[in-house]
Amino acid sequence: MIVEAAPDYAIDILLIWQYIGEIIGAFIGAPTSNMSLLKPILECVPDDKSKQLFQFIMQYATEFS
């Protein structure tokens, strides 16, 4: 899963958490969203980045809804 490898990619891709948030936010903001997807994804994210990722997800979910 890309979320598990994201901390390694964050060195080279500075906005990786924003990009992942955009992708997940699009799924969450869709008419047939499934919020149960968030828990296993956020469990894979380091604690210091989970709040930031959640903010990006909610930002893009509201844009797409």
mmCIF file as gemmi writes it, N, C-alpha and C atoms, coordinates in Angstrom:
data_model
loop_
_atom_site.group_PDB
_atom_site.id
_atom_site.type_symbol
_atom_site.label_atom_id
_atom_site.label_alt_id
_atom_site.label_comp_id
_atom_site.label_asym_id
_atom_site.label_entity_id
_atom_site.label_seq_id
_atom_site.pdbx_PDB_ins_code
_atom_site.Cartn_x
_atom_site.Cartn_y
_atom_site.Cartn_z
_atom_site.occupancy
_atom_site.B_iso_or_equiv
_atom_site.pdbx_formal_charge
_atom_site.auth_seq_id
_atom_site.auth_asym_id
_atom_site.pdbx_PDB_model_num
ATOM 1 N N . MET Axp A 1 ? 0.847 -1.173 0 1 0 ? 1 A 1
ATOM 2 C CA . MET Axp A 1 ? 0 0 0 1 0 ? 1 A 1
ATOM 3 C C . MET Axp A 1 ? 0.896 1.24 0 1 0 ? 1 A 1
ATOM 4 N N . ILE Axp A 2 ? 0.554 2.2 -0.807 1 0 ? 2 A 1
ATOM 5 C CA . ILE Axp A 2 ? 1.363 3.409 -0.957 1 0 ? 2 A 1
ATOM 6 C C . ILE Axp A 2 ? 1.439 4.215 0.331 1 0 ? 2 A 1
ATOM 7 N N . VAL Axp A 3 ? 0.393 4.173 1.141 1 0 ? 3 A 1
ATOM 8 C CA . VAL Axp A 3 ? 0.386 4.953 2.38 1 0 ? 3 A 1
ATOM 9 C C . VAL Axp A 3 ? 1.472 4.456 3.332 1 0 ? 3 A 1
ATOM 10 N N . GLU Axp A 4 ? 1.727 3.163 3.331 1 0 ? 4 A 1
ATOM 11 C CA . GLU Axp A 4 ? 2.765 2.617 4.2 1 0 ? 4 A 1
ATOM 12 C C . GLU Axp A 4 ? 4.154 3.065 3.769 1 0 ? 4 A 1
ATOM 13 N N . ALA Axp A 5 ? 4.363 3.265 2.48 1 0 ? 5 A 1
ATOM 14 C CA . ALA Axp A 5 ? 5.665 3.685 1.965 1 0 ? 5 A 1
ATOM 15 C C . ALA Axp A 5 ? 5.806 5.198 1.882 1 0 ? 5 A 1
ATOM 16 N N . ALA Axp A 6 ? 4.747 5.926 2.128 1 0 ? 6 A 1
ATOM 17 C CA . ALA Axp A 6 ? 4.754 7.385 1.973 1 0 ? 6 A 1
ATOM 18 C C . ALA Axp A 6 ? 5.824 8.094 2.795 1 0 ? 6 A 1
ATOM 19 N N . PRO Axp A 7 ? 6.1 7.701 4.035 1 0 ? 7 A 1
ATOM 20 C CA . PRO Axp A 7 ? 7.163 8.409 4.764 1 0 ? 7 A 1
ATOM 21 C C . PRO Axp A 7 ? 8.511 8.366 4.041 1 0 ? 7 A 1
ATOM 22 N N . ASP Axp A 8 ? 8.793 7.264 3.36 1 0 ? 8 A 1
ATOM 23 C CA . ASP Axp A 8 ? 10.035 7.18 2.59 1 0 ? 8 A 1
ATOM 24 C C . ASP Axp A 8 ? 9.99 8.093 1.369 1 0 ? 8 A 1
ATOM 25 N N . TYR Axp A 9 ? 8.83 8.168 0.731 1 0 ? 9 A 1
ATOM 26 C CA . TYR Axp A 9 ? 8.686 9.019 -0.447 1 0 ? 9 A 1
ATOM 27 C C . TYR Axp A 9 ? 8.639 10.5 -0.088 1 0 ? 9 A 1
ATOM 28 N N . ALA Axp A 10 ? 8.273 10.817 1.142 1 0 ? 10 A 1
ATOM 29 C CA . ALA Axp A 10 ? 8.125 12.219 1.558 1 0 ? 10 A 1
ATOM 30 C C . ALA Axp A 10 ? 9.435 12.988 1.456 1 0 ? 10 A 1
ATOM 31 N N . ILE Axp A 11 ? 10.539 12.292 1.485 1 0 ? 11 A 1
ATOM 32 C CA . ILE Axp A 11 ? 11.841 12.941 1.339 1 0 ? 11 A 1
ATOM 33 C C . ILE Axp A 11 ? 11.974 13.538 -0.055 1 0 ? 11 A 1
ATOM 34 N N . ASP Axp A 12 ? 11.526 12.804 -1.066 1 0 ? 12 A 1
ATOM 35 C CA . ASP Axp A 12 ? 11.639 13.256 -2.452 1 0 ? 12 A 1
ATOM 36 C C . ASP Axp A 12 ? 10.398 13.99 -2.944 1 0 ? 12 A 1
ATOM 37 N N . ILE Axp A 13 ? 9.244 13.627 -2.433 1 0 ? 13 A 1
ATOM 38 C CA . ILE Axp A 13 ? 7.977 14.228 -2.868 1 0 ? 13 A 1
ATOM 39 C C . ILE Axp A 13 ? 7.41 14.992 -1.676 1 0 ? 13 A 1
ATOM 40 N N . LEU Axp A 14 ? 7.684 16.275 -1.627 1 0 ? 14 A 1
ATOM 41 C CA . LEU Axp A 14 ? 7.341 17.073 -0.446 1 0 ? 14 A 1
ATOM 42 C C . LEU Axp A 14 ? 5.845 17.162 -0.181 1 0 ? 14 A 1
ATOM 43 N N . LEU Axp A 15 ? 5.026 17.124 -1.209 1 0 ? 15 A 1
ATOM 44 C CA . LEU Axp A 15 ? 3.576 17.266 -1.046 1 0 ? 15 A 1
ATOM 45 C C . LEU Axp A 15 ? 2.847 15.924 -1.097 1 0 ? 15 A 1
ATOM 46 N N . ILE Axp A 16 ? 3.52 14.855 -0.747 1 0 ? 16 A 1
ATOM 47 C CA . ILE Axp A 16 ? 2.911 13.527 -0.88 1 0 ? 16 A 1
ATOM 48 C C . ILE Axp A 16 ? 1.648 13.381 -0.045 1 0 ? 16 A 1
ATOM 49 N N . TRP Axp A 17 ? 1.609 13.967 1.164 1 0 ? 17 A 1
ATOM 50 C CA . TRP Axp A 17 ? 0.419 13.835 2.004 1 0 ? 17 A 1
ATOM 51 C C . TRP Axp A 17 ? -0.755 14.584 1.388 1 0 ? 17 A 1
ATOM 52 N N . GLN Axp A 18 ? -0.473 15.693 0.736 1 0 ? 18 A 1
ATOM 53 C CA . GLN Axp A 18 ? -1.538 16.429 0.045 1 0 ? 18 A 1
ATOM 54 C C . GLN Axp A 18 ? -2.05 15.62 -1.14 1 0 ? 18 A 1
ATOM 55 N N . TYR Axp A 19 ? -1.149 15.022 -1.9 1 0 ? 19 A 1
ATOM 56 C CA . TYR Axp A 19 ? -1.555 14.228 -3.063 1 0 ? 19 A 1
ATOM 57 C C . TYR Axp A 19 ? -2.391 13.019 -2.647 1 0 ? 19 A 1
ATOM 58 N N . ILE Axp A 20 ? -1.961 12.34 -1.598 1 0 ? 20 A 1
ATOM 59 C CA . ILE Axp A 20 ? -2.73 11.196 -1.108 1 0 ? 20 A 1
ATOM 60 C C . ILE Axp A 20 ? -4.086 11.665 -0.596 1 0 ? 20 A 1
ATOM 61 N N . GLY Axp A 21 ? -4.11 12.808 0.08 1 0 ? 21 A 1
ATOM 62 C CA . GLY Axp A 21 ? -5.371 13.374 0.562 1 0 ? 21 A 1
ATOM 63 C C . GLY Axp A 21 ? -6.326 13.711 -0.567 1 0 ? 21 A 1
ATOM 64 N N . GLU Axp A 22 ? -5.791 14.202 -1.686 1 0 ? 22 A 1
ATOM 65 C CA . GLU Axp A 22 ? -6.631 14.501 -2.849 1 0 ? 22 A 1
ATOM 66 C C . GLU Axp A 22 ? -7.283 13.234 -3.391 1 0 ? 22 A 1
ATOM 67 N N . ILE Axp A 23 ? -6.508 12.189 -3.497 1 0 ? 23 A 1
ATOM 68 C CA . ILE Axp A 23 ? -7.028 10.929 -4.048 1 0 ? 23 A 1
ATOM 69 C C . ILE Axp A 23 ? -8.088 10.333 -3.123 1 0 ? 23 A 1
ATOM 70 N N . ILE Axp A 24 ? -7.769 10.236 -1.842 1 0 ? 24 A 1
ATOM 71 C CA . ILE Axp A 24 ? -8.719 9.656 -0.888 1 0 ? 24 A 1
ATOM 72 C C . ILE Axp A 24 ? -9.934 10.559 -0.73 1 0 ? 24 A 1
ATOM 73 N N . GLY Axp A 25 ? -9.717 11.872 -0.724 1 0 ? 25 A 1
ATOM 74 C CA . GLY Axp A 25 ? -10.82 12.824 -0.607 1 0 ? 25 A 1
ATOM 75 C C . GLY Axp A 25 ? -11.807 12.699 -1.744 1 0 ? 25 A 1
ATOM 76 N N . ALA Axp A 26 ? -11.311 12.407 -2.942 1 0 ? 26 A 1
ATOM 77 C CA . ALA Axp A 26 ? -12.203 12.214 -4.085 1 0 ? 26 A 1
ATOM 78 C C . ALA Axp A 26 ? -13.105 10.997 -3.869 1 0 ? 26 A 1
ATOM 79 N N . PHE Axp A 27 ? -12.558 9.937 -3.291 1 0 ? 27 A 1
ATOM 80 C CA . PHE Axp A 27 ? -13.37 8.752 -3.009 1 0 ? 27 A 1
ATOM 81 C C . PHE Axp A 27 ? -14.384 9.024 -1.903 1 0 ? 27 A 1
ATOM 82 N N . ILE Axp A 28 ? -13.953 9.713 -0.861 1 0 ? 28 A 1
ATOM 83 C CA . ILE Axp A 28 ? -14.833 9.998 0.267 1 0 ? 28 A 1
ATOM 84 C C . ILE Axp A 28 ? -15.929 10.977 -0.134 1 0 ? 28 A 1
ATOM 85 N N . GLY Axp A 29 ? -15.61 11.919 -1.004 1 0 ? 29 A 1
ATOM 86 C CA . GLY Axp A 29 ? -16.588 12.919 -1.433 1 0 ? 29 A 1
ATOM 87 C C . GLY Axp A 29 ? -17.533 12.435 -2.509 1 0 ? 29 A 1
ATOM 88 N N . ALA Axp A 30 ? -17.313 11.245 -3.032 1 0 ? 30 A 1
ATOM 89 C CA . ALA Axp A 30 ? -18.174 10.698 -4.082 1 0 ? 30 A 1
ATOM 90 C C . ALA Axp A 30 ? -19.562 10.388 -3.523 1 0 ? 30 A 1
ATOM 91 N N . PRO Axp A 31 ? -20.562 10.345 -4.397 1 0 ? 31 A 1
ATOM 92 C CA . PRO Axp A 31 ? -21.935 10.068 -3.938 1 0 ? 31 A 1
ATOM 93 C C . PRO Axp A 31 ? -22.072 8.739 -3.187 1 0 ? 31 A 1
ATOM 94 N N . THR Axp A 32 ? -21.278 7.769 -3.533 1 0 ? 32 A 1
ATOM 95 C CA . THR Axp A 32 ? -21.347 6.47 -2.852 1 0 ? 32 A 1
ATOM 96 C C . THR Axp A 32 ? -20.094 6.269 -2.004 1 0 ? 32 A 1
ATOM 97 N N . SER Axp A 33 ? -19.814 7.218 -1.137 1 0 ? 33 A 1
ATOM 98 C CA . SER Axp A 33 ? -18.589 7.152 -0.345 1 0 ? 33 A 1
ATOM 99 C C . SER Axp A 33 ? -18.681 6.076 0.731 1 0 ? 33 A 1
ATOM 100 N N . ASN Axp A 34 ? -17.528 5.618 1.133 1 0 ? 34 A 1
ATOM 101 C CA . ASN Axp A 34 ? -17.441 4.601 2.168 1 0 ? 34 A 1
ATOM 102 C C . ASN Axp A 34 ? -16.44 5.081 3.217 1 0 ? 34 A 1
ATOM 103 N N . MET Axp A 35 ? -16.952 5.636 4.304 1 0 ? 35 A 1
ATOM 104 C CA . MET Axp A 35 ? -16.095 6.2 5.342 1 0 ? 35 A 1
ATOM 105 C C . MET Axp A 35 ? -15.279 5.135 6.075 1 0 ? 35 A 1
ATOM 106 N N . SER Axp A 36 ? -15.674 3.879 5.963 1 0 ? 36 A 1
ATOM 107 C CA . SER Axp A 36 ? -14.923 2.825 6.641 1 0 ? 36 A 1
ATOM 108 C C . SER Axp A 36 ? -13.531 2.641 6.029 1 0 ? 36 A 1
ATOM 109 N N . LEU Axp A 37 ? -13.301 3.238 4.864 1 0 ? 37 A 1
ATOM 110 C CA . LEU Axp A 37 ? -11.977 3.174 4.248 1 0 ? 37 A 1
ATOM 111 C C . LEU Axp A 37 ? -10.941 3.972 5.032 1 0 ? 37 A 1
ATOM 112 N N . LEU Axp A 38 ? -11.385 4.994 5.746 1 0 ? 38 A 1
ATOM 113 C CA . LEU Axp A 38 ? -10.448 5.89 6.414 1 0 ? 38 A 1
ATOM 114 C C . LEU Axp A 38 ? -9.668 5.231 7.546 1 0 ? 38 A 1
ATOM 115 N N . LYS Axp A 39 ? -10.316 4.411 8.334 1 0 ? 39 A 1
ATOM 116 C CA . LYS Axp A 39 ? -9.657 3.839 9.511 1 0 ? 39 A 1
ATOM 117 C C . LYS Axp A 39 ? -8.414 3.021 9.153 1 0 ? 39 A 1
ATOM 118 N N . PRO Axp A 40 ? -8.506 2.041 8.25 1 0 ? 40 A 1
ATOM 119 C CA . PRO Axp A 40 ? -7.291 1.272 7.942 1 0 ? 40 A 1
ATOM 120 C C . PRO Axp A 40 ? -6.211 2.108 7.263 1 0 ? 40 A 1
ATOM 121 N N . ILE Axp A 41 ? -6.621 3.123 6.515 1 0 ? 41 A 1
ATOM 122 C CA . ILE Axp A 41 ? -5.628 3.982 5.865 1 0 ? 41 A 1
ATOM 123 C C . ILE Axp A 41 ? -4.895 4.812 6.903 1 0 ? 41 A 1
ATOM 124 N N . LEU Axp A 42 ? -5.649 5.451 7.794 1 0 ? 42 A 1
ATOM 125 C CA . LEU Axp A 42 ? -5.021 6.314 8.799 1 0 ? 42 A 1
ATOM 126 C C . LEU Axp A 42 ? -4.196 5.522 9.814 1 0 ? 42 A 1
ATOM 127 N N . GLU Axp A 43 ? -4.502 4.252 9.991 1 0 ? 43 A 1
ATOM 128 C CA . GLU Axp A 43 ? -3.7 3.417 10.885 1 0 ? 43 A 1
ATOM 129 C C . GLU Axp A 43 ? -2.295 3.19 10.332 1 0 ? 43 A 1
ATOM 130 N N . CYS Axp A 44 ? -2.138 3.287 9.022 1 0 ? 44 A 1
ATOM 131 C CA . CYS Axp A 44 ? -0.835 3.083 8.384 1 0 ? 44 A 1
ATOM 132 C C . CYS Axp A 44 ? 0.008 4.352 8.348 1 0 ? 44 A 1
ATOM 133 N N . VAL Axp A 45 ? -0.588 5.472 8.671 1 0 ? 45 A 1
ATOM 134 C CA . VAL Axp A 45 ? 0.093 6.765 8.579 1 0 ? 45 A 1
ATOM 135 C C . VAL Axp A 45 ? 0.786 7.061 9.91 1 0 ? 45 A 1
ATOM 136 N N . PRO Axp A 46 ? 2.013 7.581 9.852 1 0 ? 46 A 1
ATOM 137 C CA . PRO Axp A 46 ? 2.687 7.959 11.103 1 0 ? 46 A 1
ATOM 138 C C . PRO Axp A 46 ? 1.863 8.979 11.887 1 0 ? 46 A 1
ATOM 139 N N . ASP Axp A 47 ? 1.931 8.898 13.203 1 0 ? 47 A 1
ATOM 140 C CA . ASP Axp A 47 ? 1.124 9.769 14.066 1 0 ? 47 A 1
ATOM 141 C C . ASP Axp A 47 ? 1.333 11.249 13.782 1 0 ? 47 A 1
ATOM 142 N N . ASP Axp A 48 ? 2.555 11.634 13.475 1 0 ? 48 A 1
ATOM 143 C CA . ASP Axp A 48 ? 2.83 13.051 13.25 1 0 ? 48 A 1
ATOM 144 C C . ASP Axp A 48 ? 2.286 13.564 11.918 1 0 ? 48 A 1
ATOM 145 N N . LYS Axp A 49 ? 1.843 12.674 11.042 1 0 ? 49 A 1
ATOM 146 C CA . LYS Axp A 49 ? 1.306 13.081 9.739 1 0 ? 49 A 1
ATOM 147 C C . LYS Axp A 49 ? -0.181 12.792 9.58 1 0 ? 49 A 1
ATOM 148 N N . SER Axp A 50 ? -0.77 12.031 10.489 1 0 ? 50 A 1
ATOM 149 C CA . SER Axp A 50 ? -2.171 11.63 10.323 1 0 ? 50 A 1
ATOM 150 C C . SER Axp A 50 ? -3.131 12.817 10.377 1 0 ? 50 A 1
ATOM 151 N N . LYS Axp A 51 ? -2.872 13.777 11.245 1 0 ? 51 A 1
ATOM 152 C CA . LYS Axp A 51 ? -3.74 14.96 11.323 1 0 ? 51 A 1
ATOM 153 C C . LYS Axp A 51 ? -3.683 15.746 10.019 1 0 ? 51 A 1
ATOM 154 N N . GLN Axp A 52 ? -2.484 15.924 9.5 1 0 ? 52 A 1
ATOM 155 C CA . GLN Axp A 52 ? -2.31 16.655 8.242 1 0 ? 52 A 1
ATOM 156 C C . GLN Axp A 52 ? -3.028 15.932 7.102 1 0 ? 52 A 1
ATOM 157 N N . LEU Axp A 53 ? -2.859 14.621 7.01 1 0 ? 53 A 1
ATOM 158 C CA . LEU Axp A 53 ? -3.516 13.854 5.955 1 0 ? 53 A 1
ATOM 159 C C . LEU Axp A 53 ? -5.029 13.93 6.094 1 0 ? 53 A 1
ATOM 160 N N . PHE Axp A 54 ? -5.539 13.801 7.314 1 0 ? 54 A 1
ATOM 161 C CA . PHE Axp A 54 ? -6.982 13.868 7.533 1 0 ? 54 A 1
ATOM 162 C C . PHE Axp A 54 ? -7.535 15.225 7.098 1 0 ? 54 A 1
ATOM 163 N N . GLN Axp A 55 ? -6.807 16.299 7.37 1 0 ? 55 A 1
ATOM 164 C CA . GLN Axp A 55 ? -7.243 17.632 6.941 1 0 ? 55 A 1
ATOM 165 C C . GLN Axp A 55 ? -7.315 17.723 5.422 1 0 ? 55 A 1
ATOM 166 N N . PHE Axp A 56 ? -6.319 17.179 4.735 1 0 ? 56 A 1
ATOM 167 C CA . PHE Axp A 56 ? -6.342 17.187 3.272 1 0 ? 56 A 1
ATOM 168 C C . PHE Axp A 56 ? -7.507 16.351 2.736 1 0 ? 56 A 1
ATOM 169 N N . ILE Axp A 57 ? -7.744 15.2 3.35 1 0 ? 57 A 1
ATOM 170 C CA . ILE Axp A 57 ? -8.846 14.335 2.911 1 0 ? 57 A 1
ATOM 171 C C . ILE Axp A 57 ? -10.174 15.068 3.034 1 0 ? 57 A 1
ATOM 172 N N . MET Axp A 58 ? -10.411 15.684 4.181 1 0 ? 58 A 1
ATOM 173 C CA . MET Axp A 58 ? -11.678 16.397 4.397 1 0 ? 58 A 1
ATOM 174 C C . MET Axp A 58 ? -11.804 17.613 3.481 1 0 ? 58 A 1
ATOM 175 N N . GLN Axp A 59 ? -10.704 18.299 3.248 1 0 ? 59 A 1
ATOM 176 C CA . GLN Axp A 59 ? -10.726 19.459 2.353 1 0 ? 59 A 1
ATOM 177 C C . GLN Axp A 59 ? -11.174 19.051 0.954 1 0 ? 59 A 1
ATOM 178 N N . TYR Axp A 60 ? -10.569 17.999 0.424 1 0 ? 60 A 1
ATOM 179 C CA . TYR Axp A 60 ? -10.912 17.577 -0.932 1 0 ? 60 A 1
ATOM 180 C C . TYR Axp A 60 ? -12.241 16.832 -0.989 1 0 ? 60 A 1
ATOM 181 N N . ALA Axp A 61 ? -12.619 16.172 0.085 1 0 ? 61 A 1
ATOM 182 C CA . ALA Axp A 61 ? -13.925 15.498 0.105 1 0 ? 61 A 1
ATOM 183 C C . ALA Axp A 61 ? -15.046 16.524 0.014 1 0 ? 61 A 1
ATOM 184 N N . THR Axp A 62 ? -14.894 17.659 0.698 1 0 ? 62 A 1
ATOM 185 C CA . THR Axp A 62 ? -15.932 18.693 0.624 1 0 ? 62 A 1
ATOM 186 C C . THR Axp A 62 ? -15.956 19.357 -0.742 1 0 ? 62 A 1
ATOM 187 N N . GLU Axp A 63 ? -14.811 19.457 -1.394 1 0 ? 63 A 1
ATOM 188 C CA . GLU Axp A 63 ? -14.777 20.03 -2.744 1 0 ? 63 A 1
ATOM 189 C C . GLU Axp A 63 ? -15.473 19.122 -3.755 1 0 ? 63 A 1
ATOM 190 N N . PHE Axp A 64 ? -15.312 17.807 -3.589 1 0 ? 64 A 1
ATOM 191 C CA . PHE Axp A 64 ? -15.872 16.865 -4.554 1 0 ? 64 A 1
ATOM 192 C C . PHE Axp A 64 ? -17.318 16.494 -4.26 1 0 ? 64 A 1
ATOM 193 N N . SER Axp A 65 ? -17.801 16.807 -3.065 1 0 ? 65 A 1
ATOM 194 C CA . SER Axp A 65 ? -19.175 16.411 -2.728 1 0 ? 65 A 1
ATOM 195 C C . SER Axp A 65 ? -20.187 17.423 -3.218 1 0 ? 65 A 1
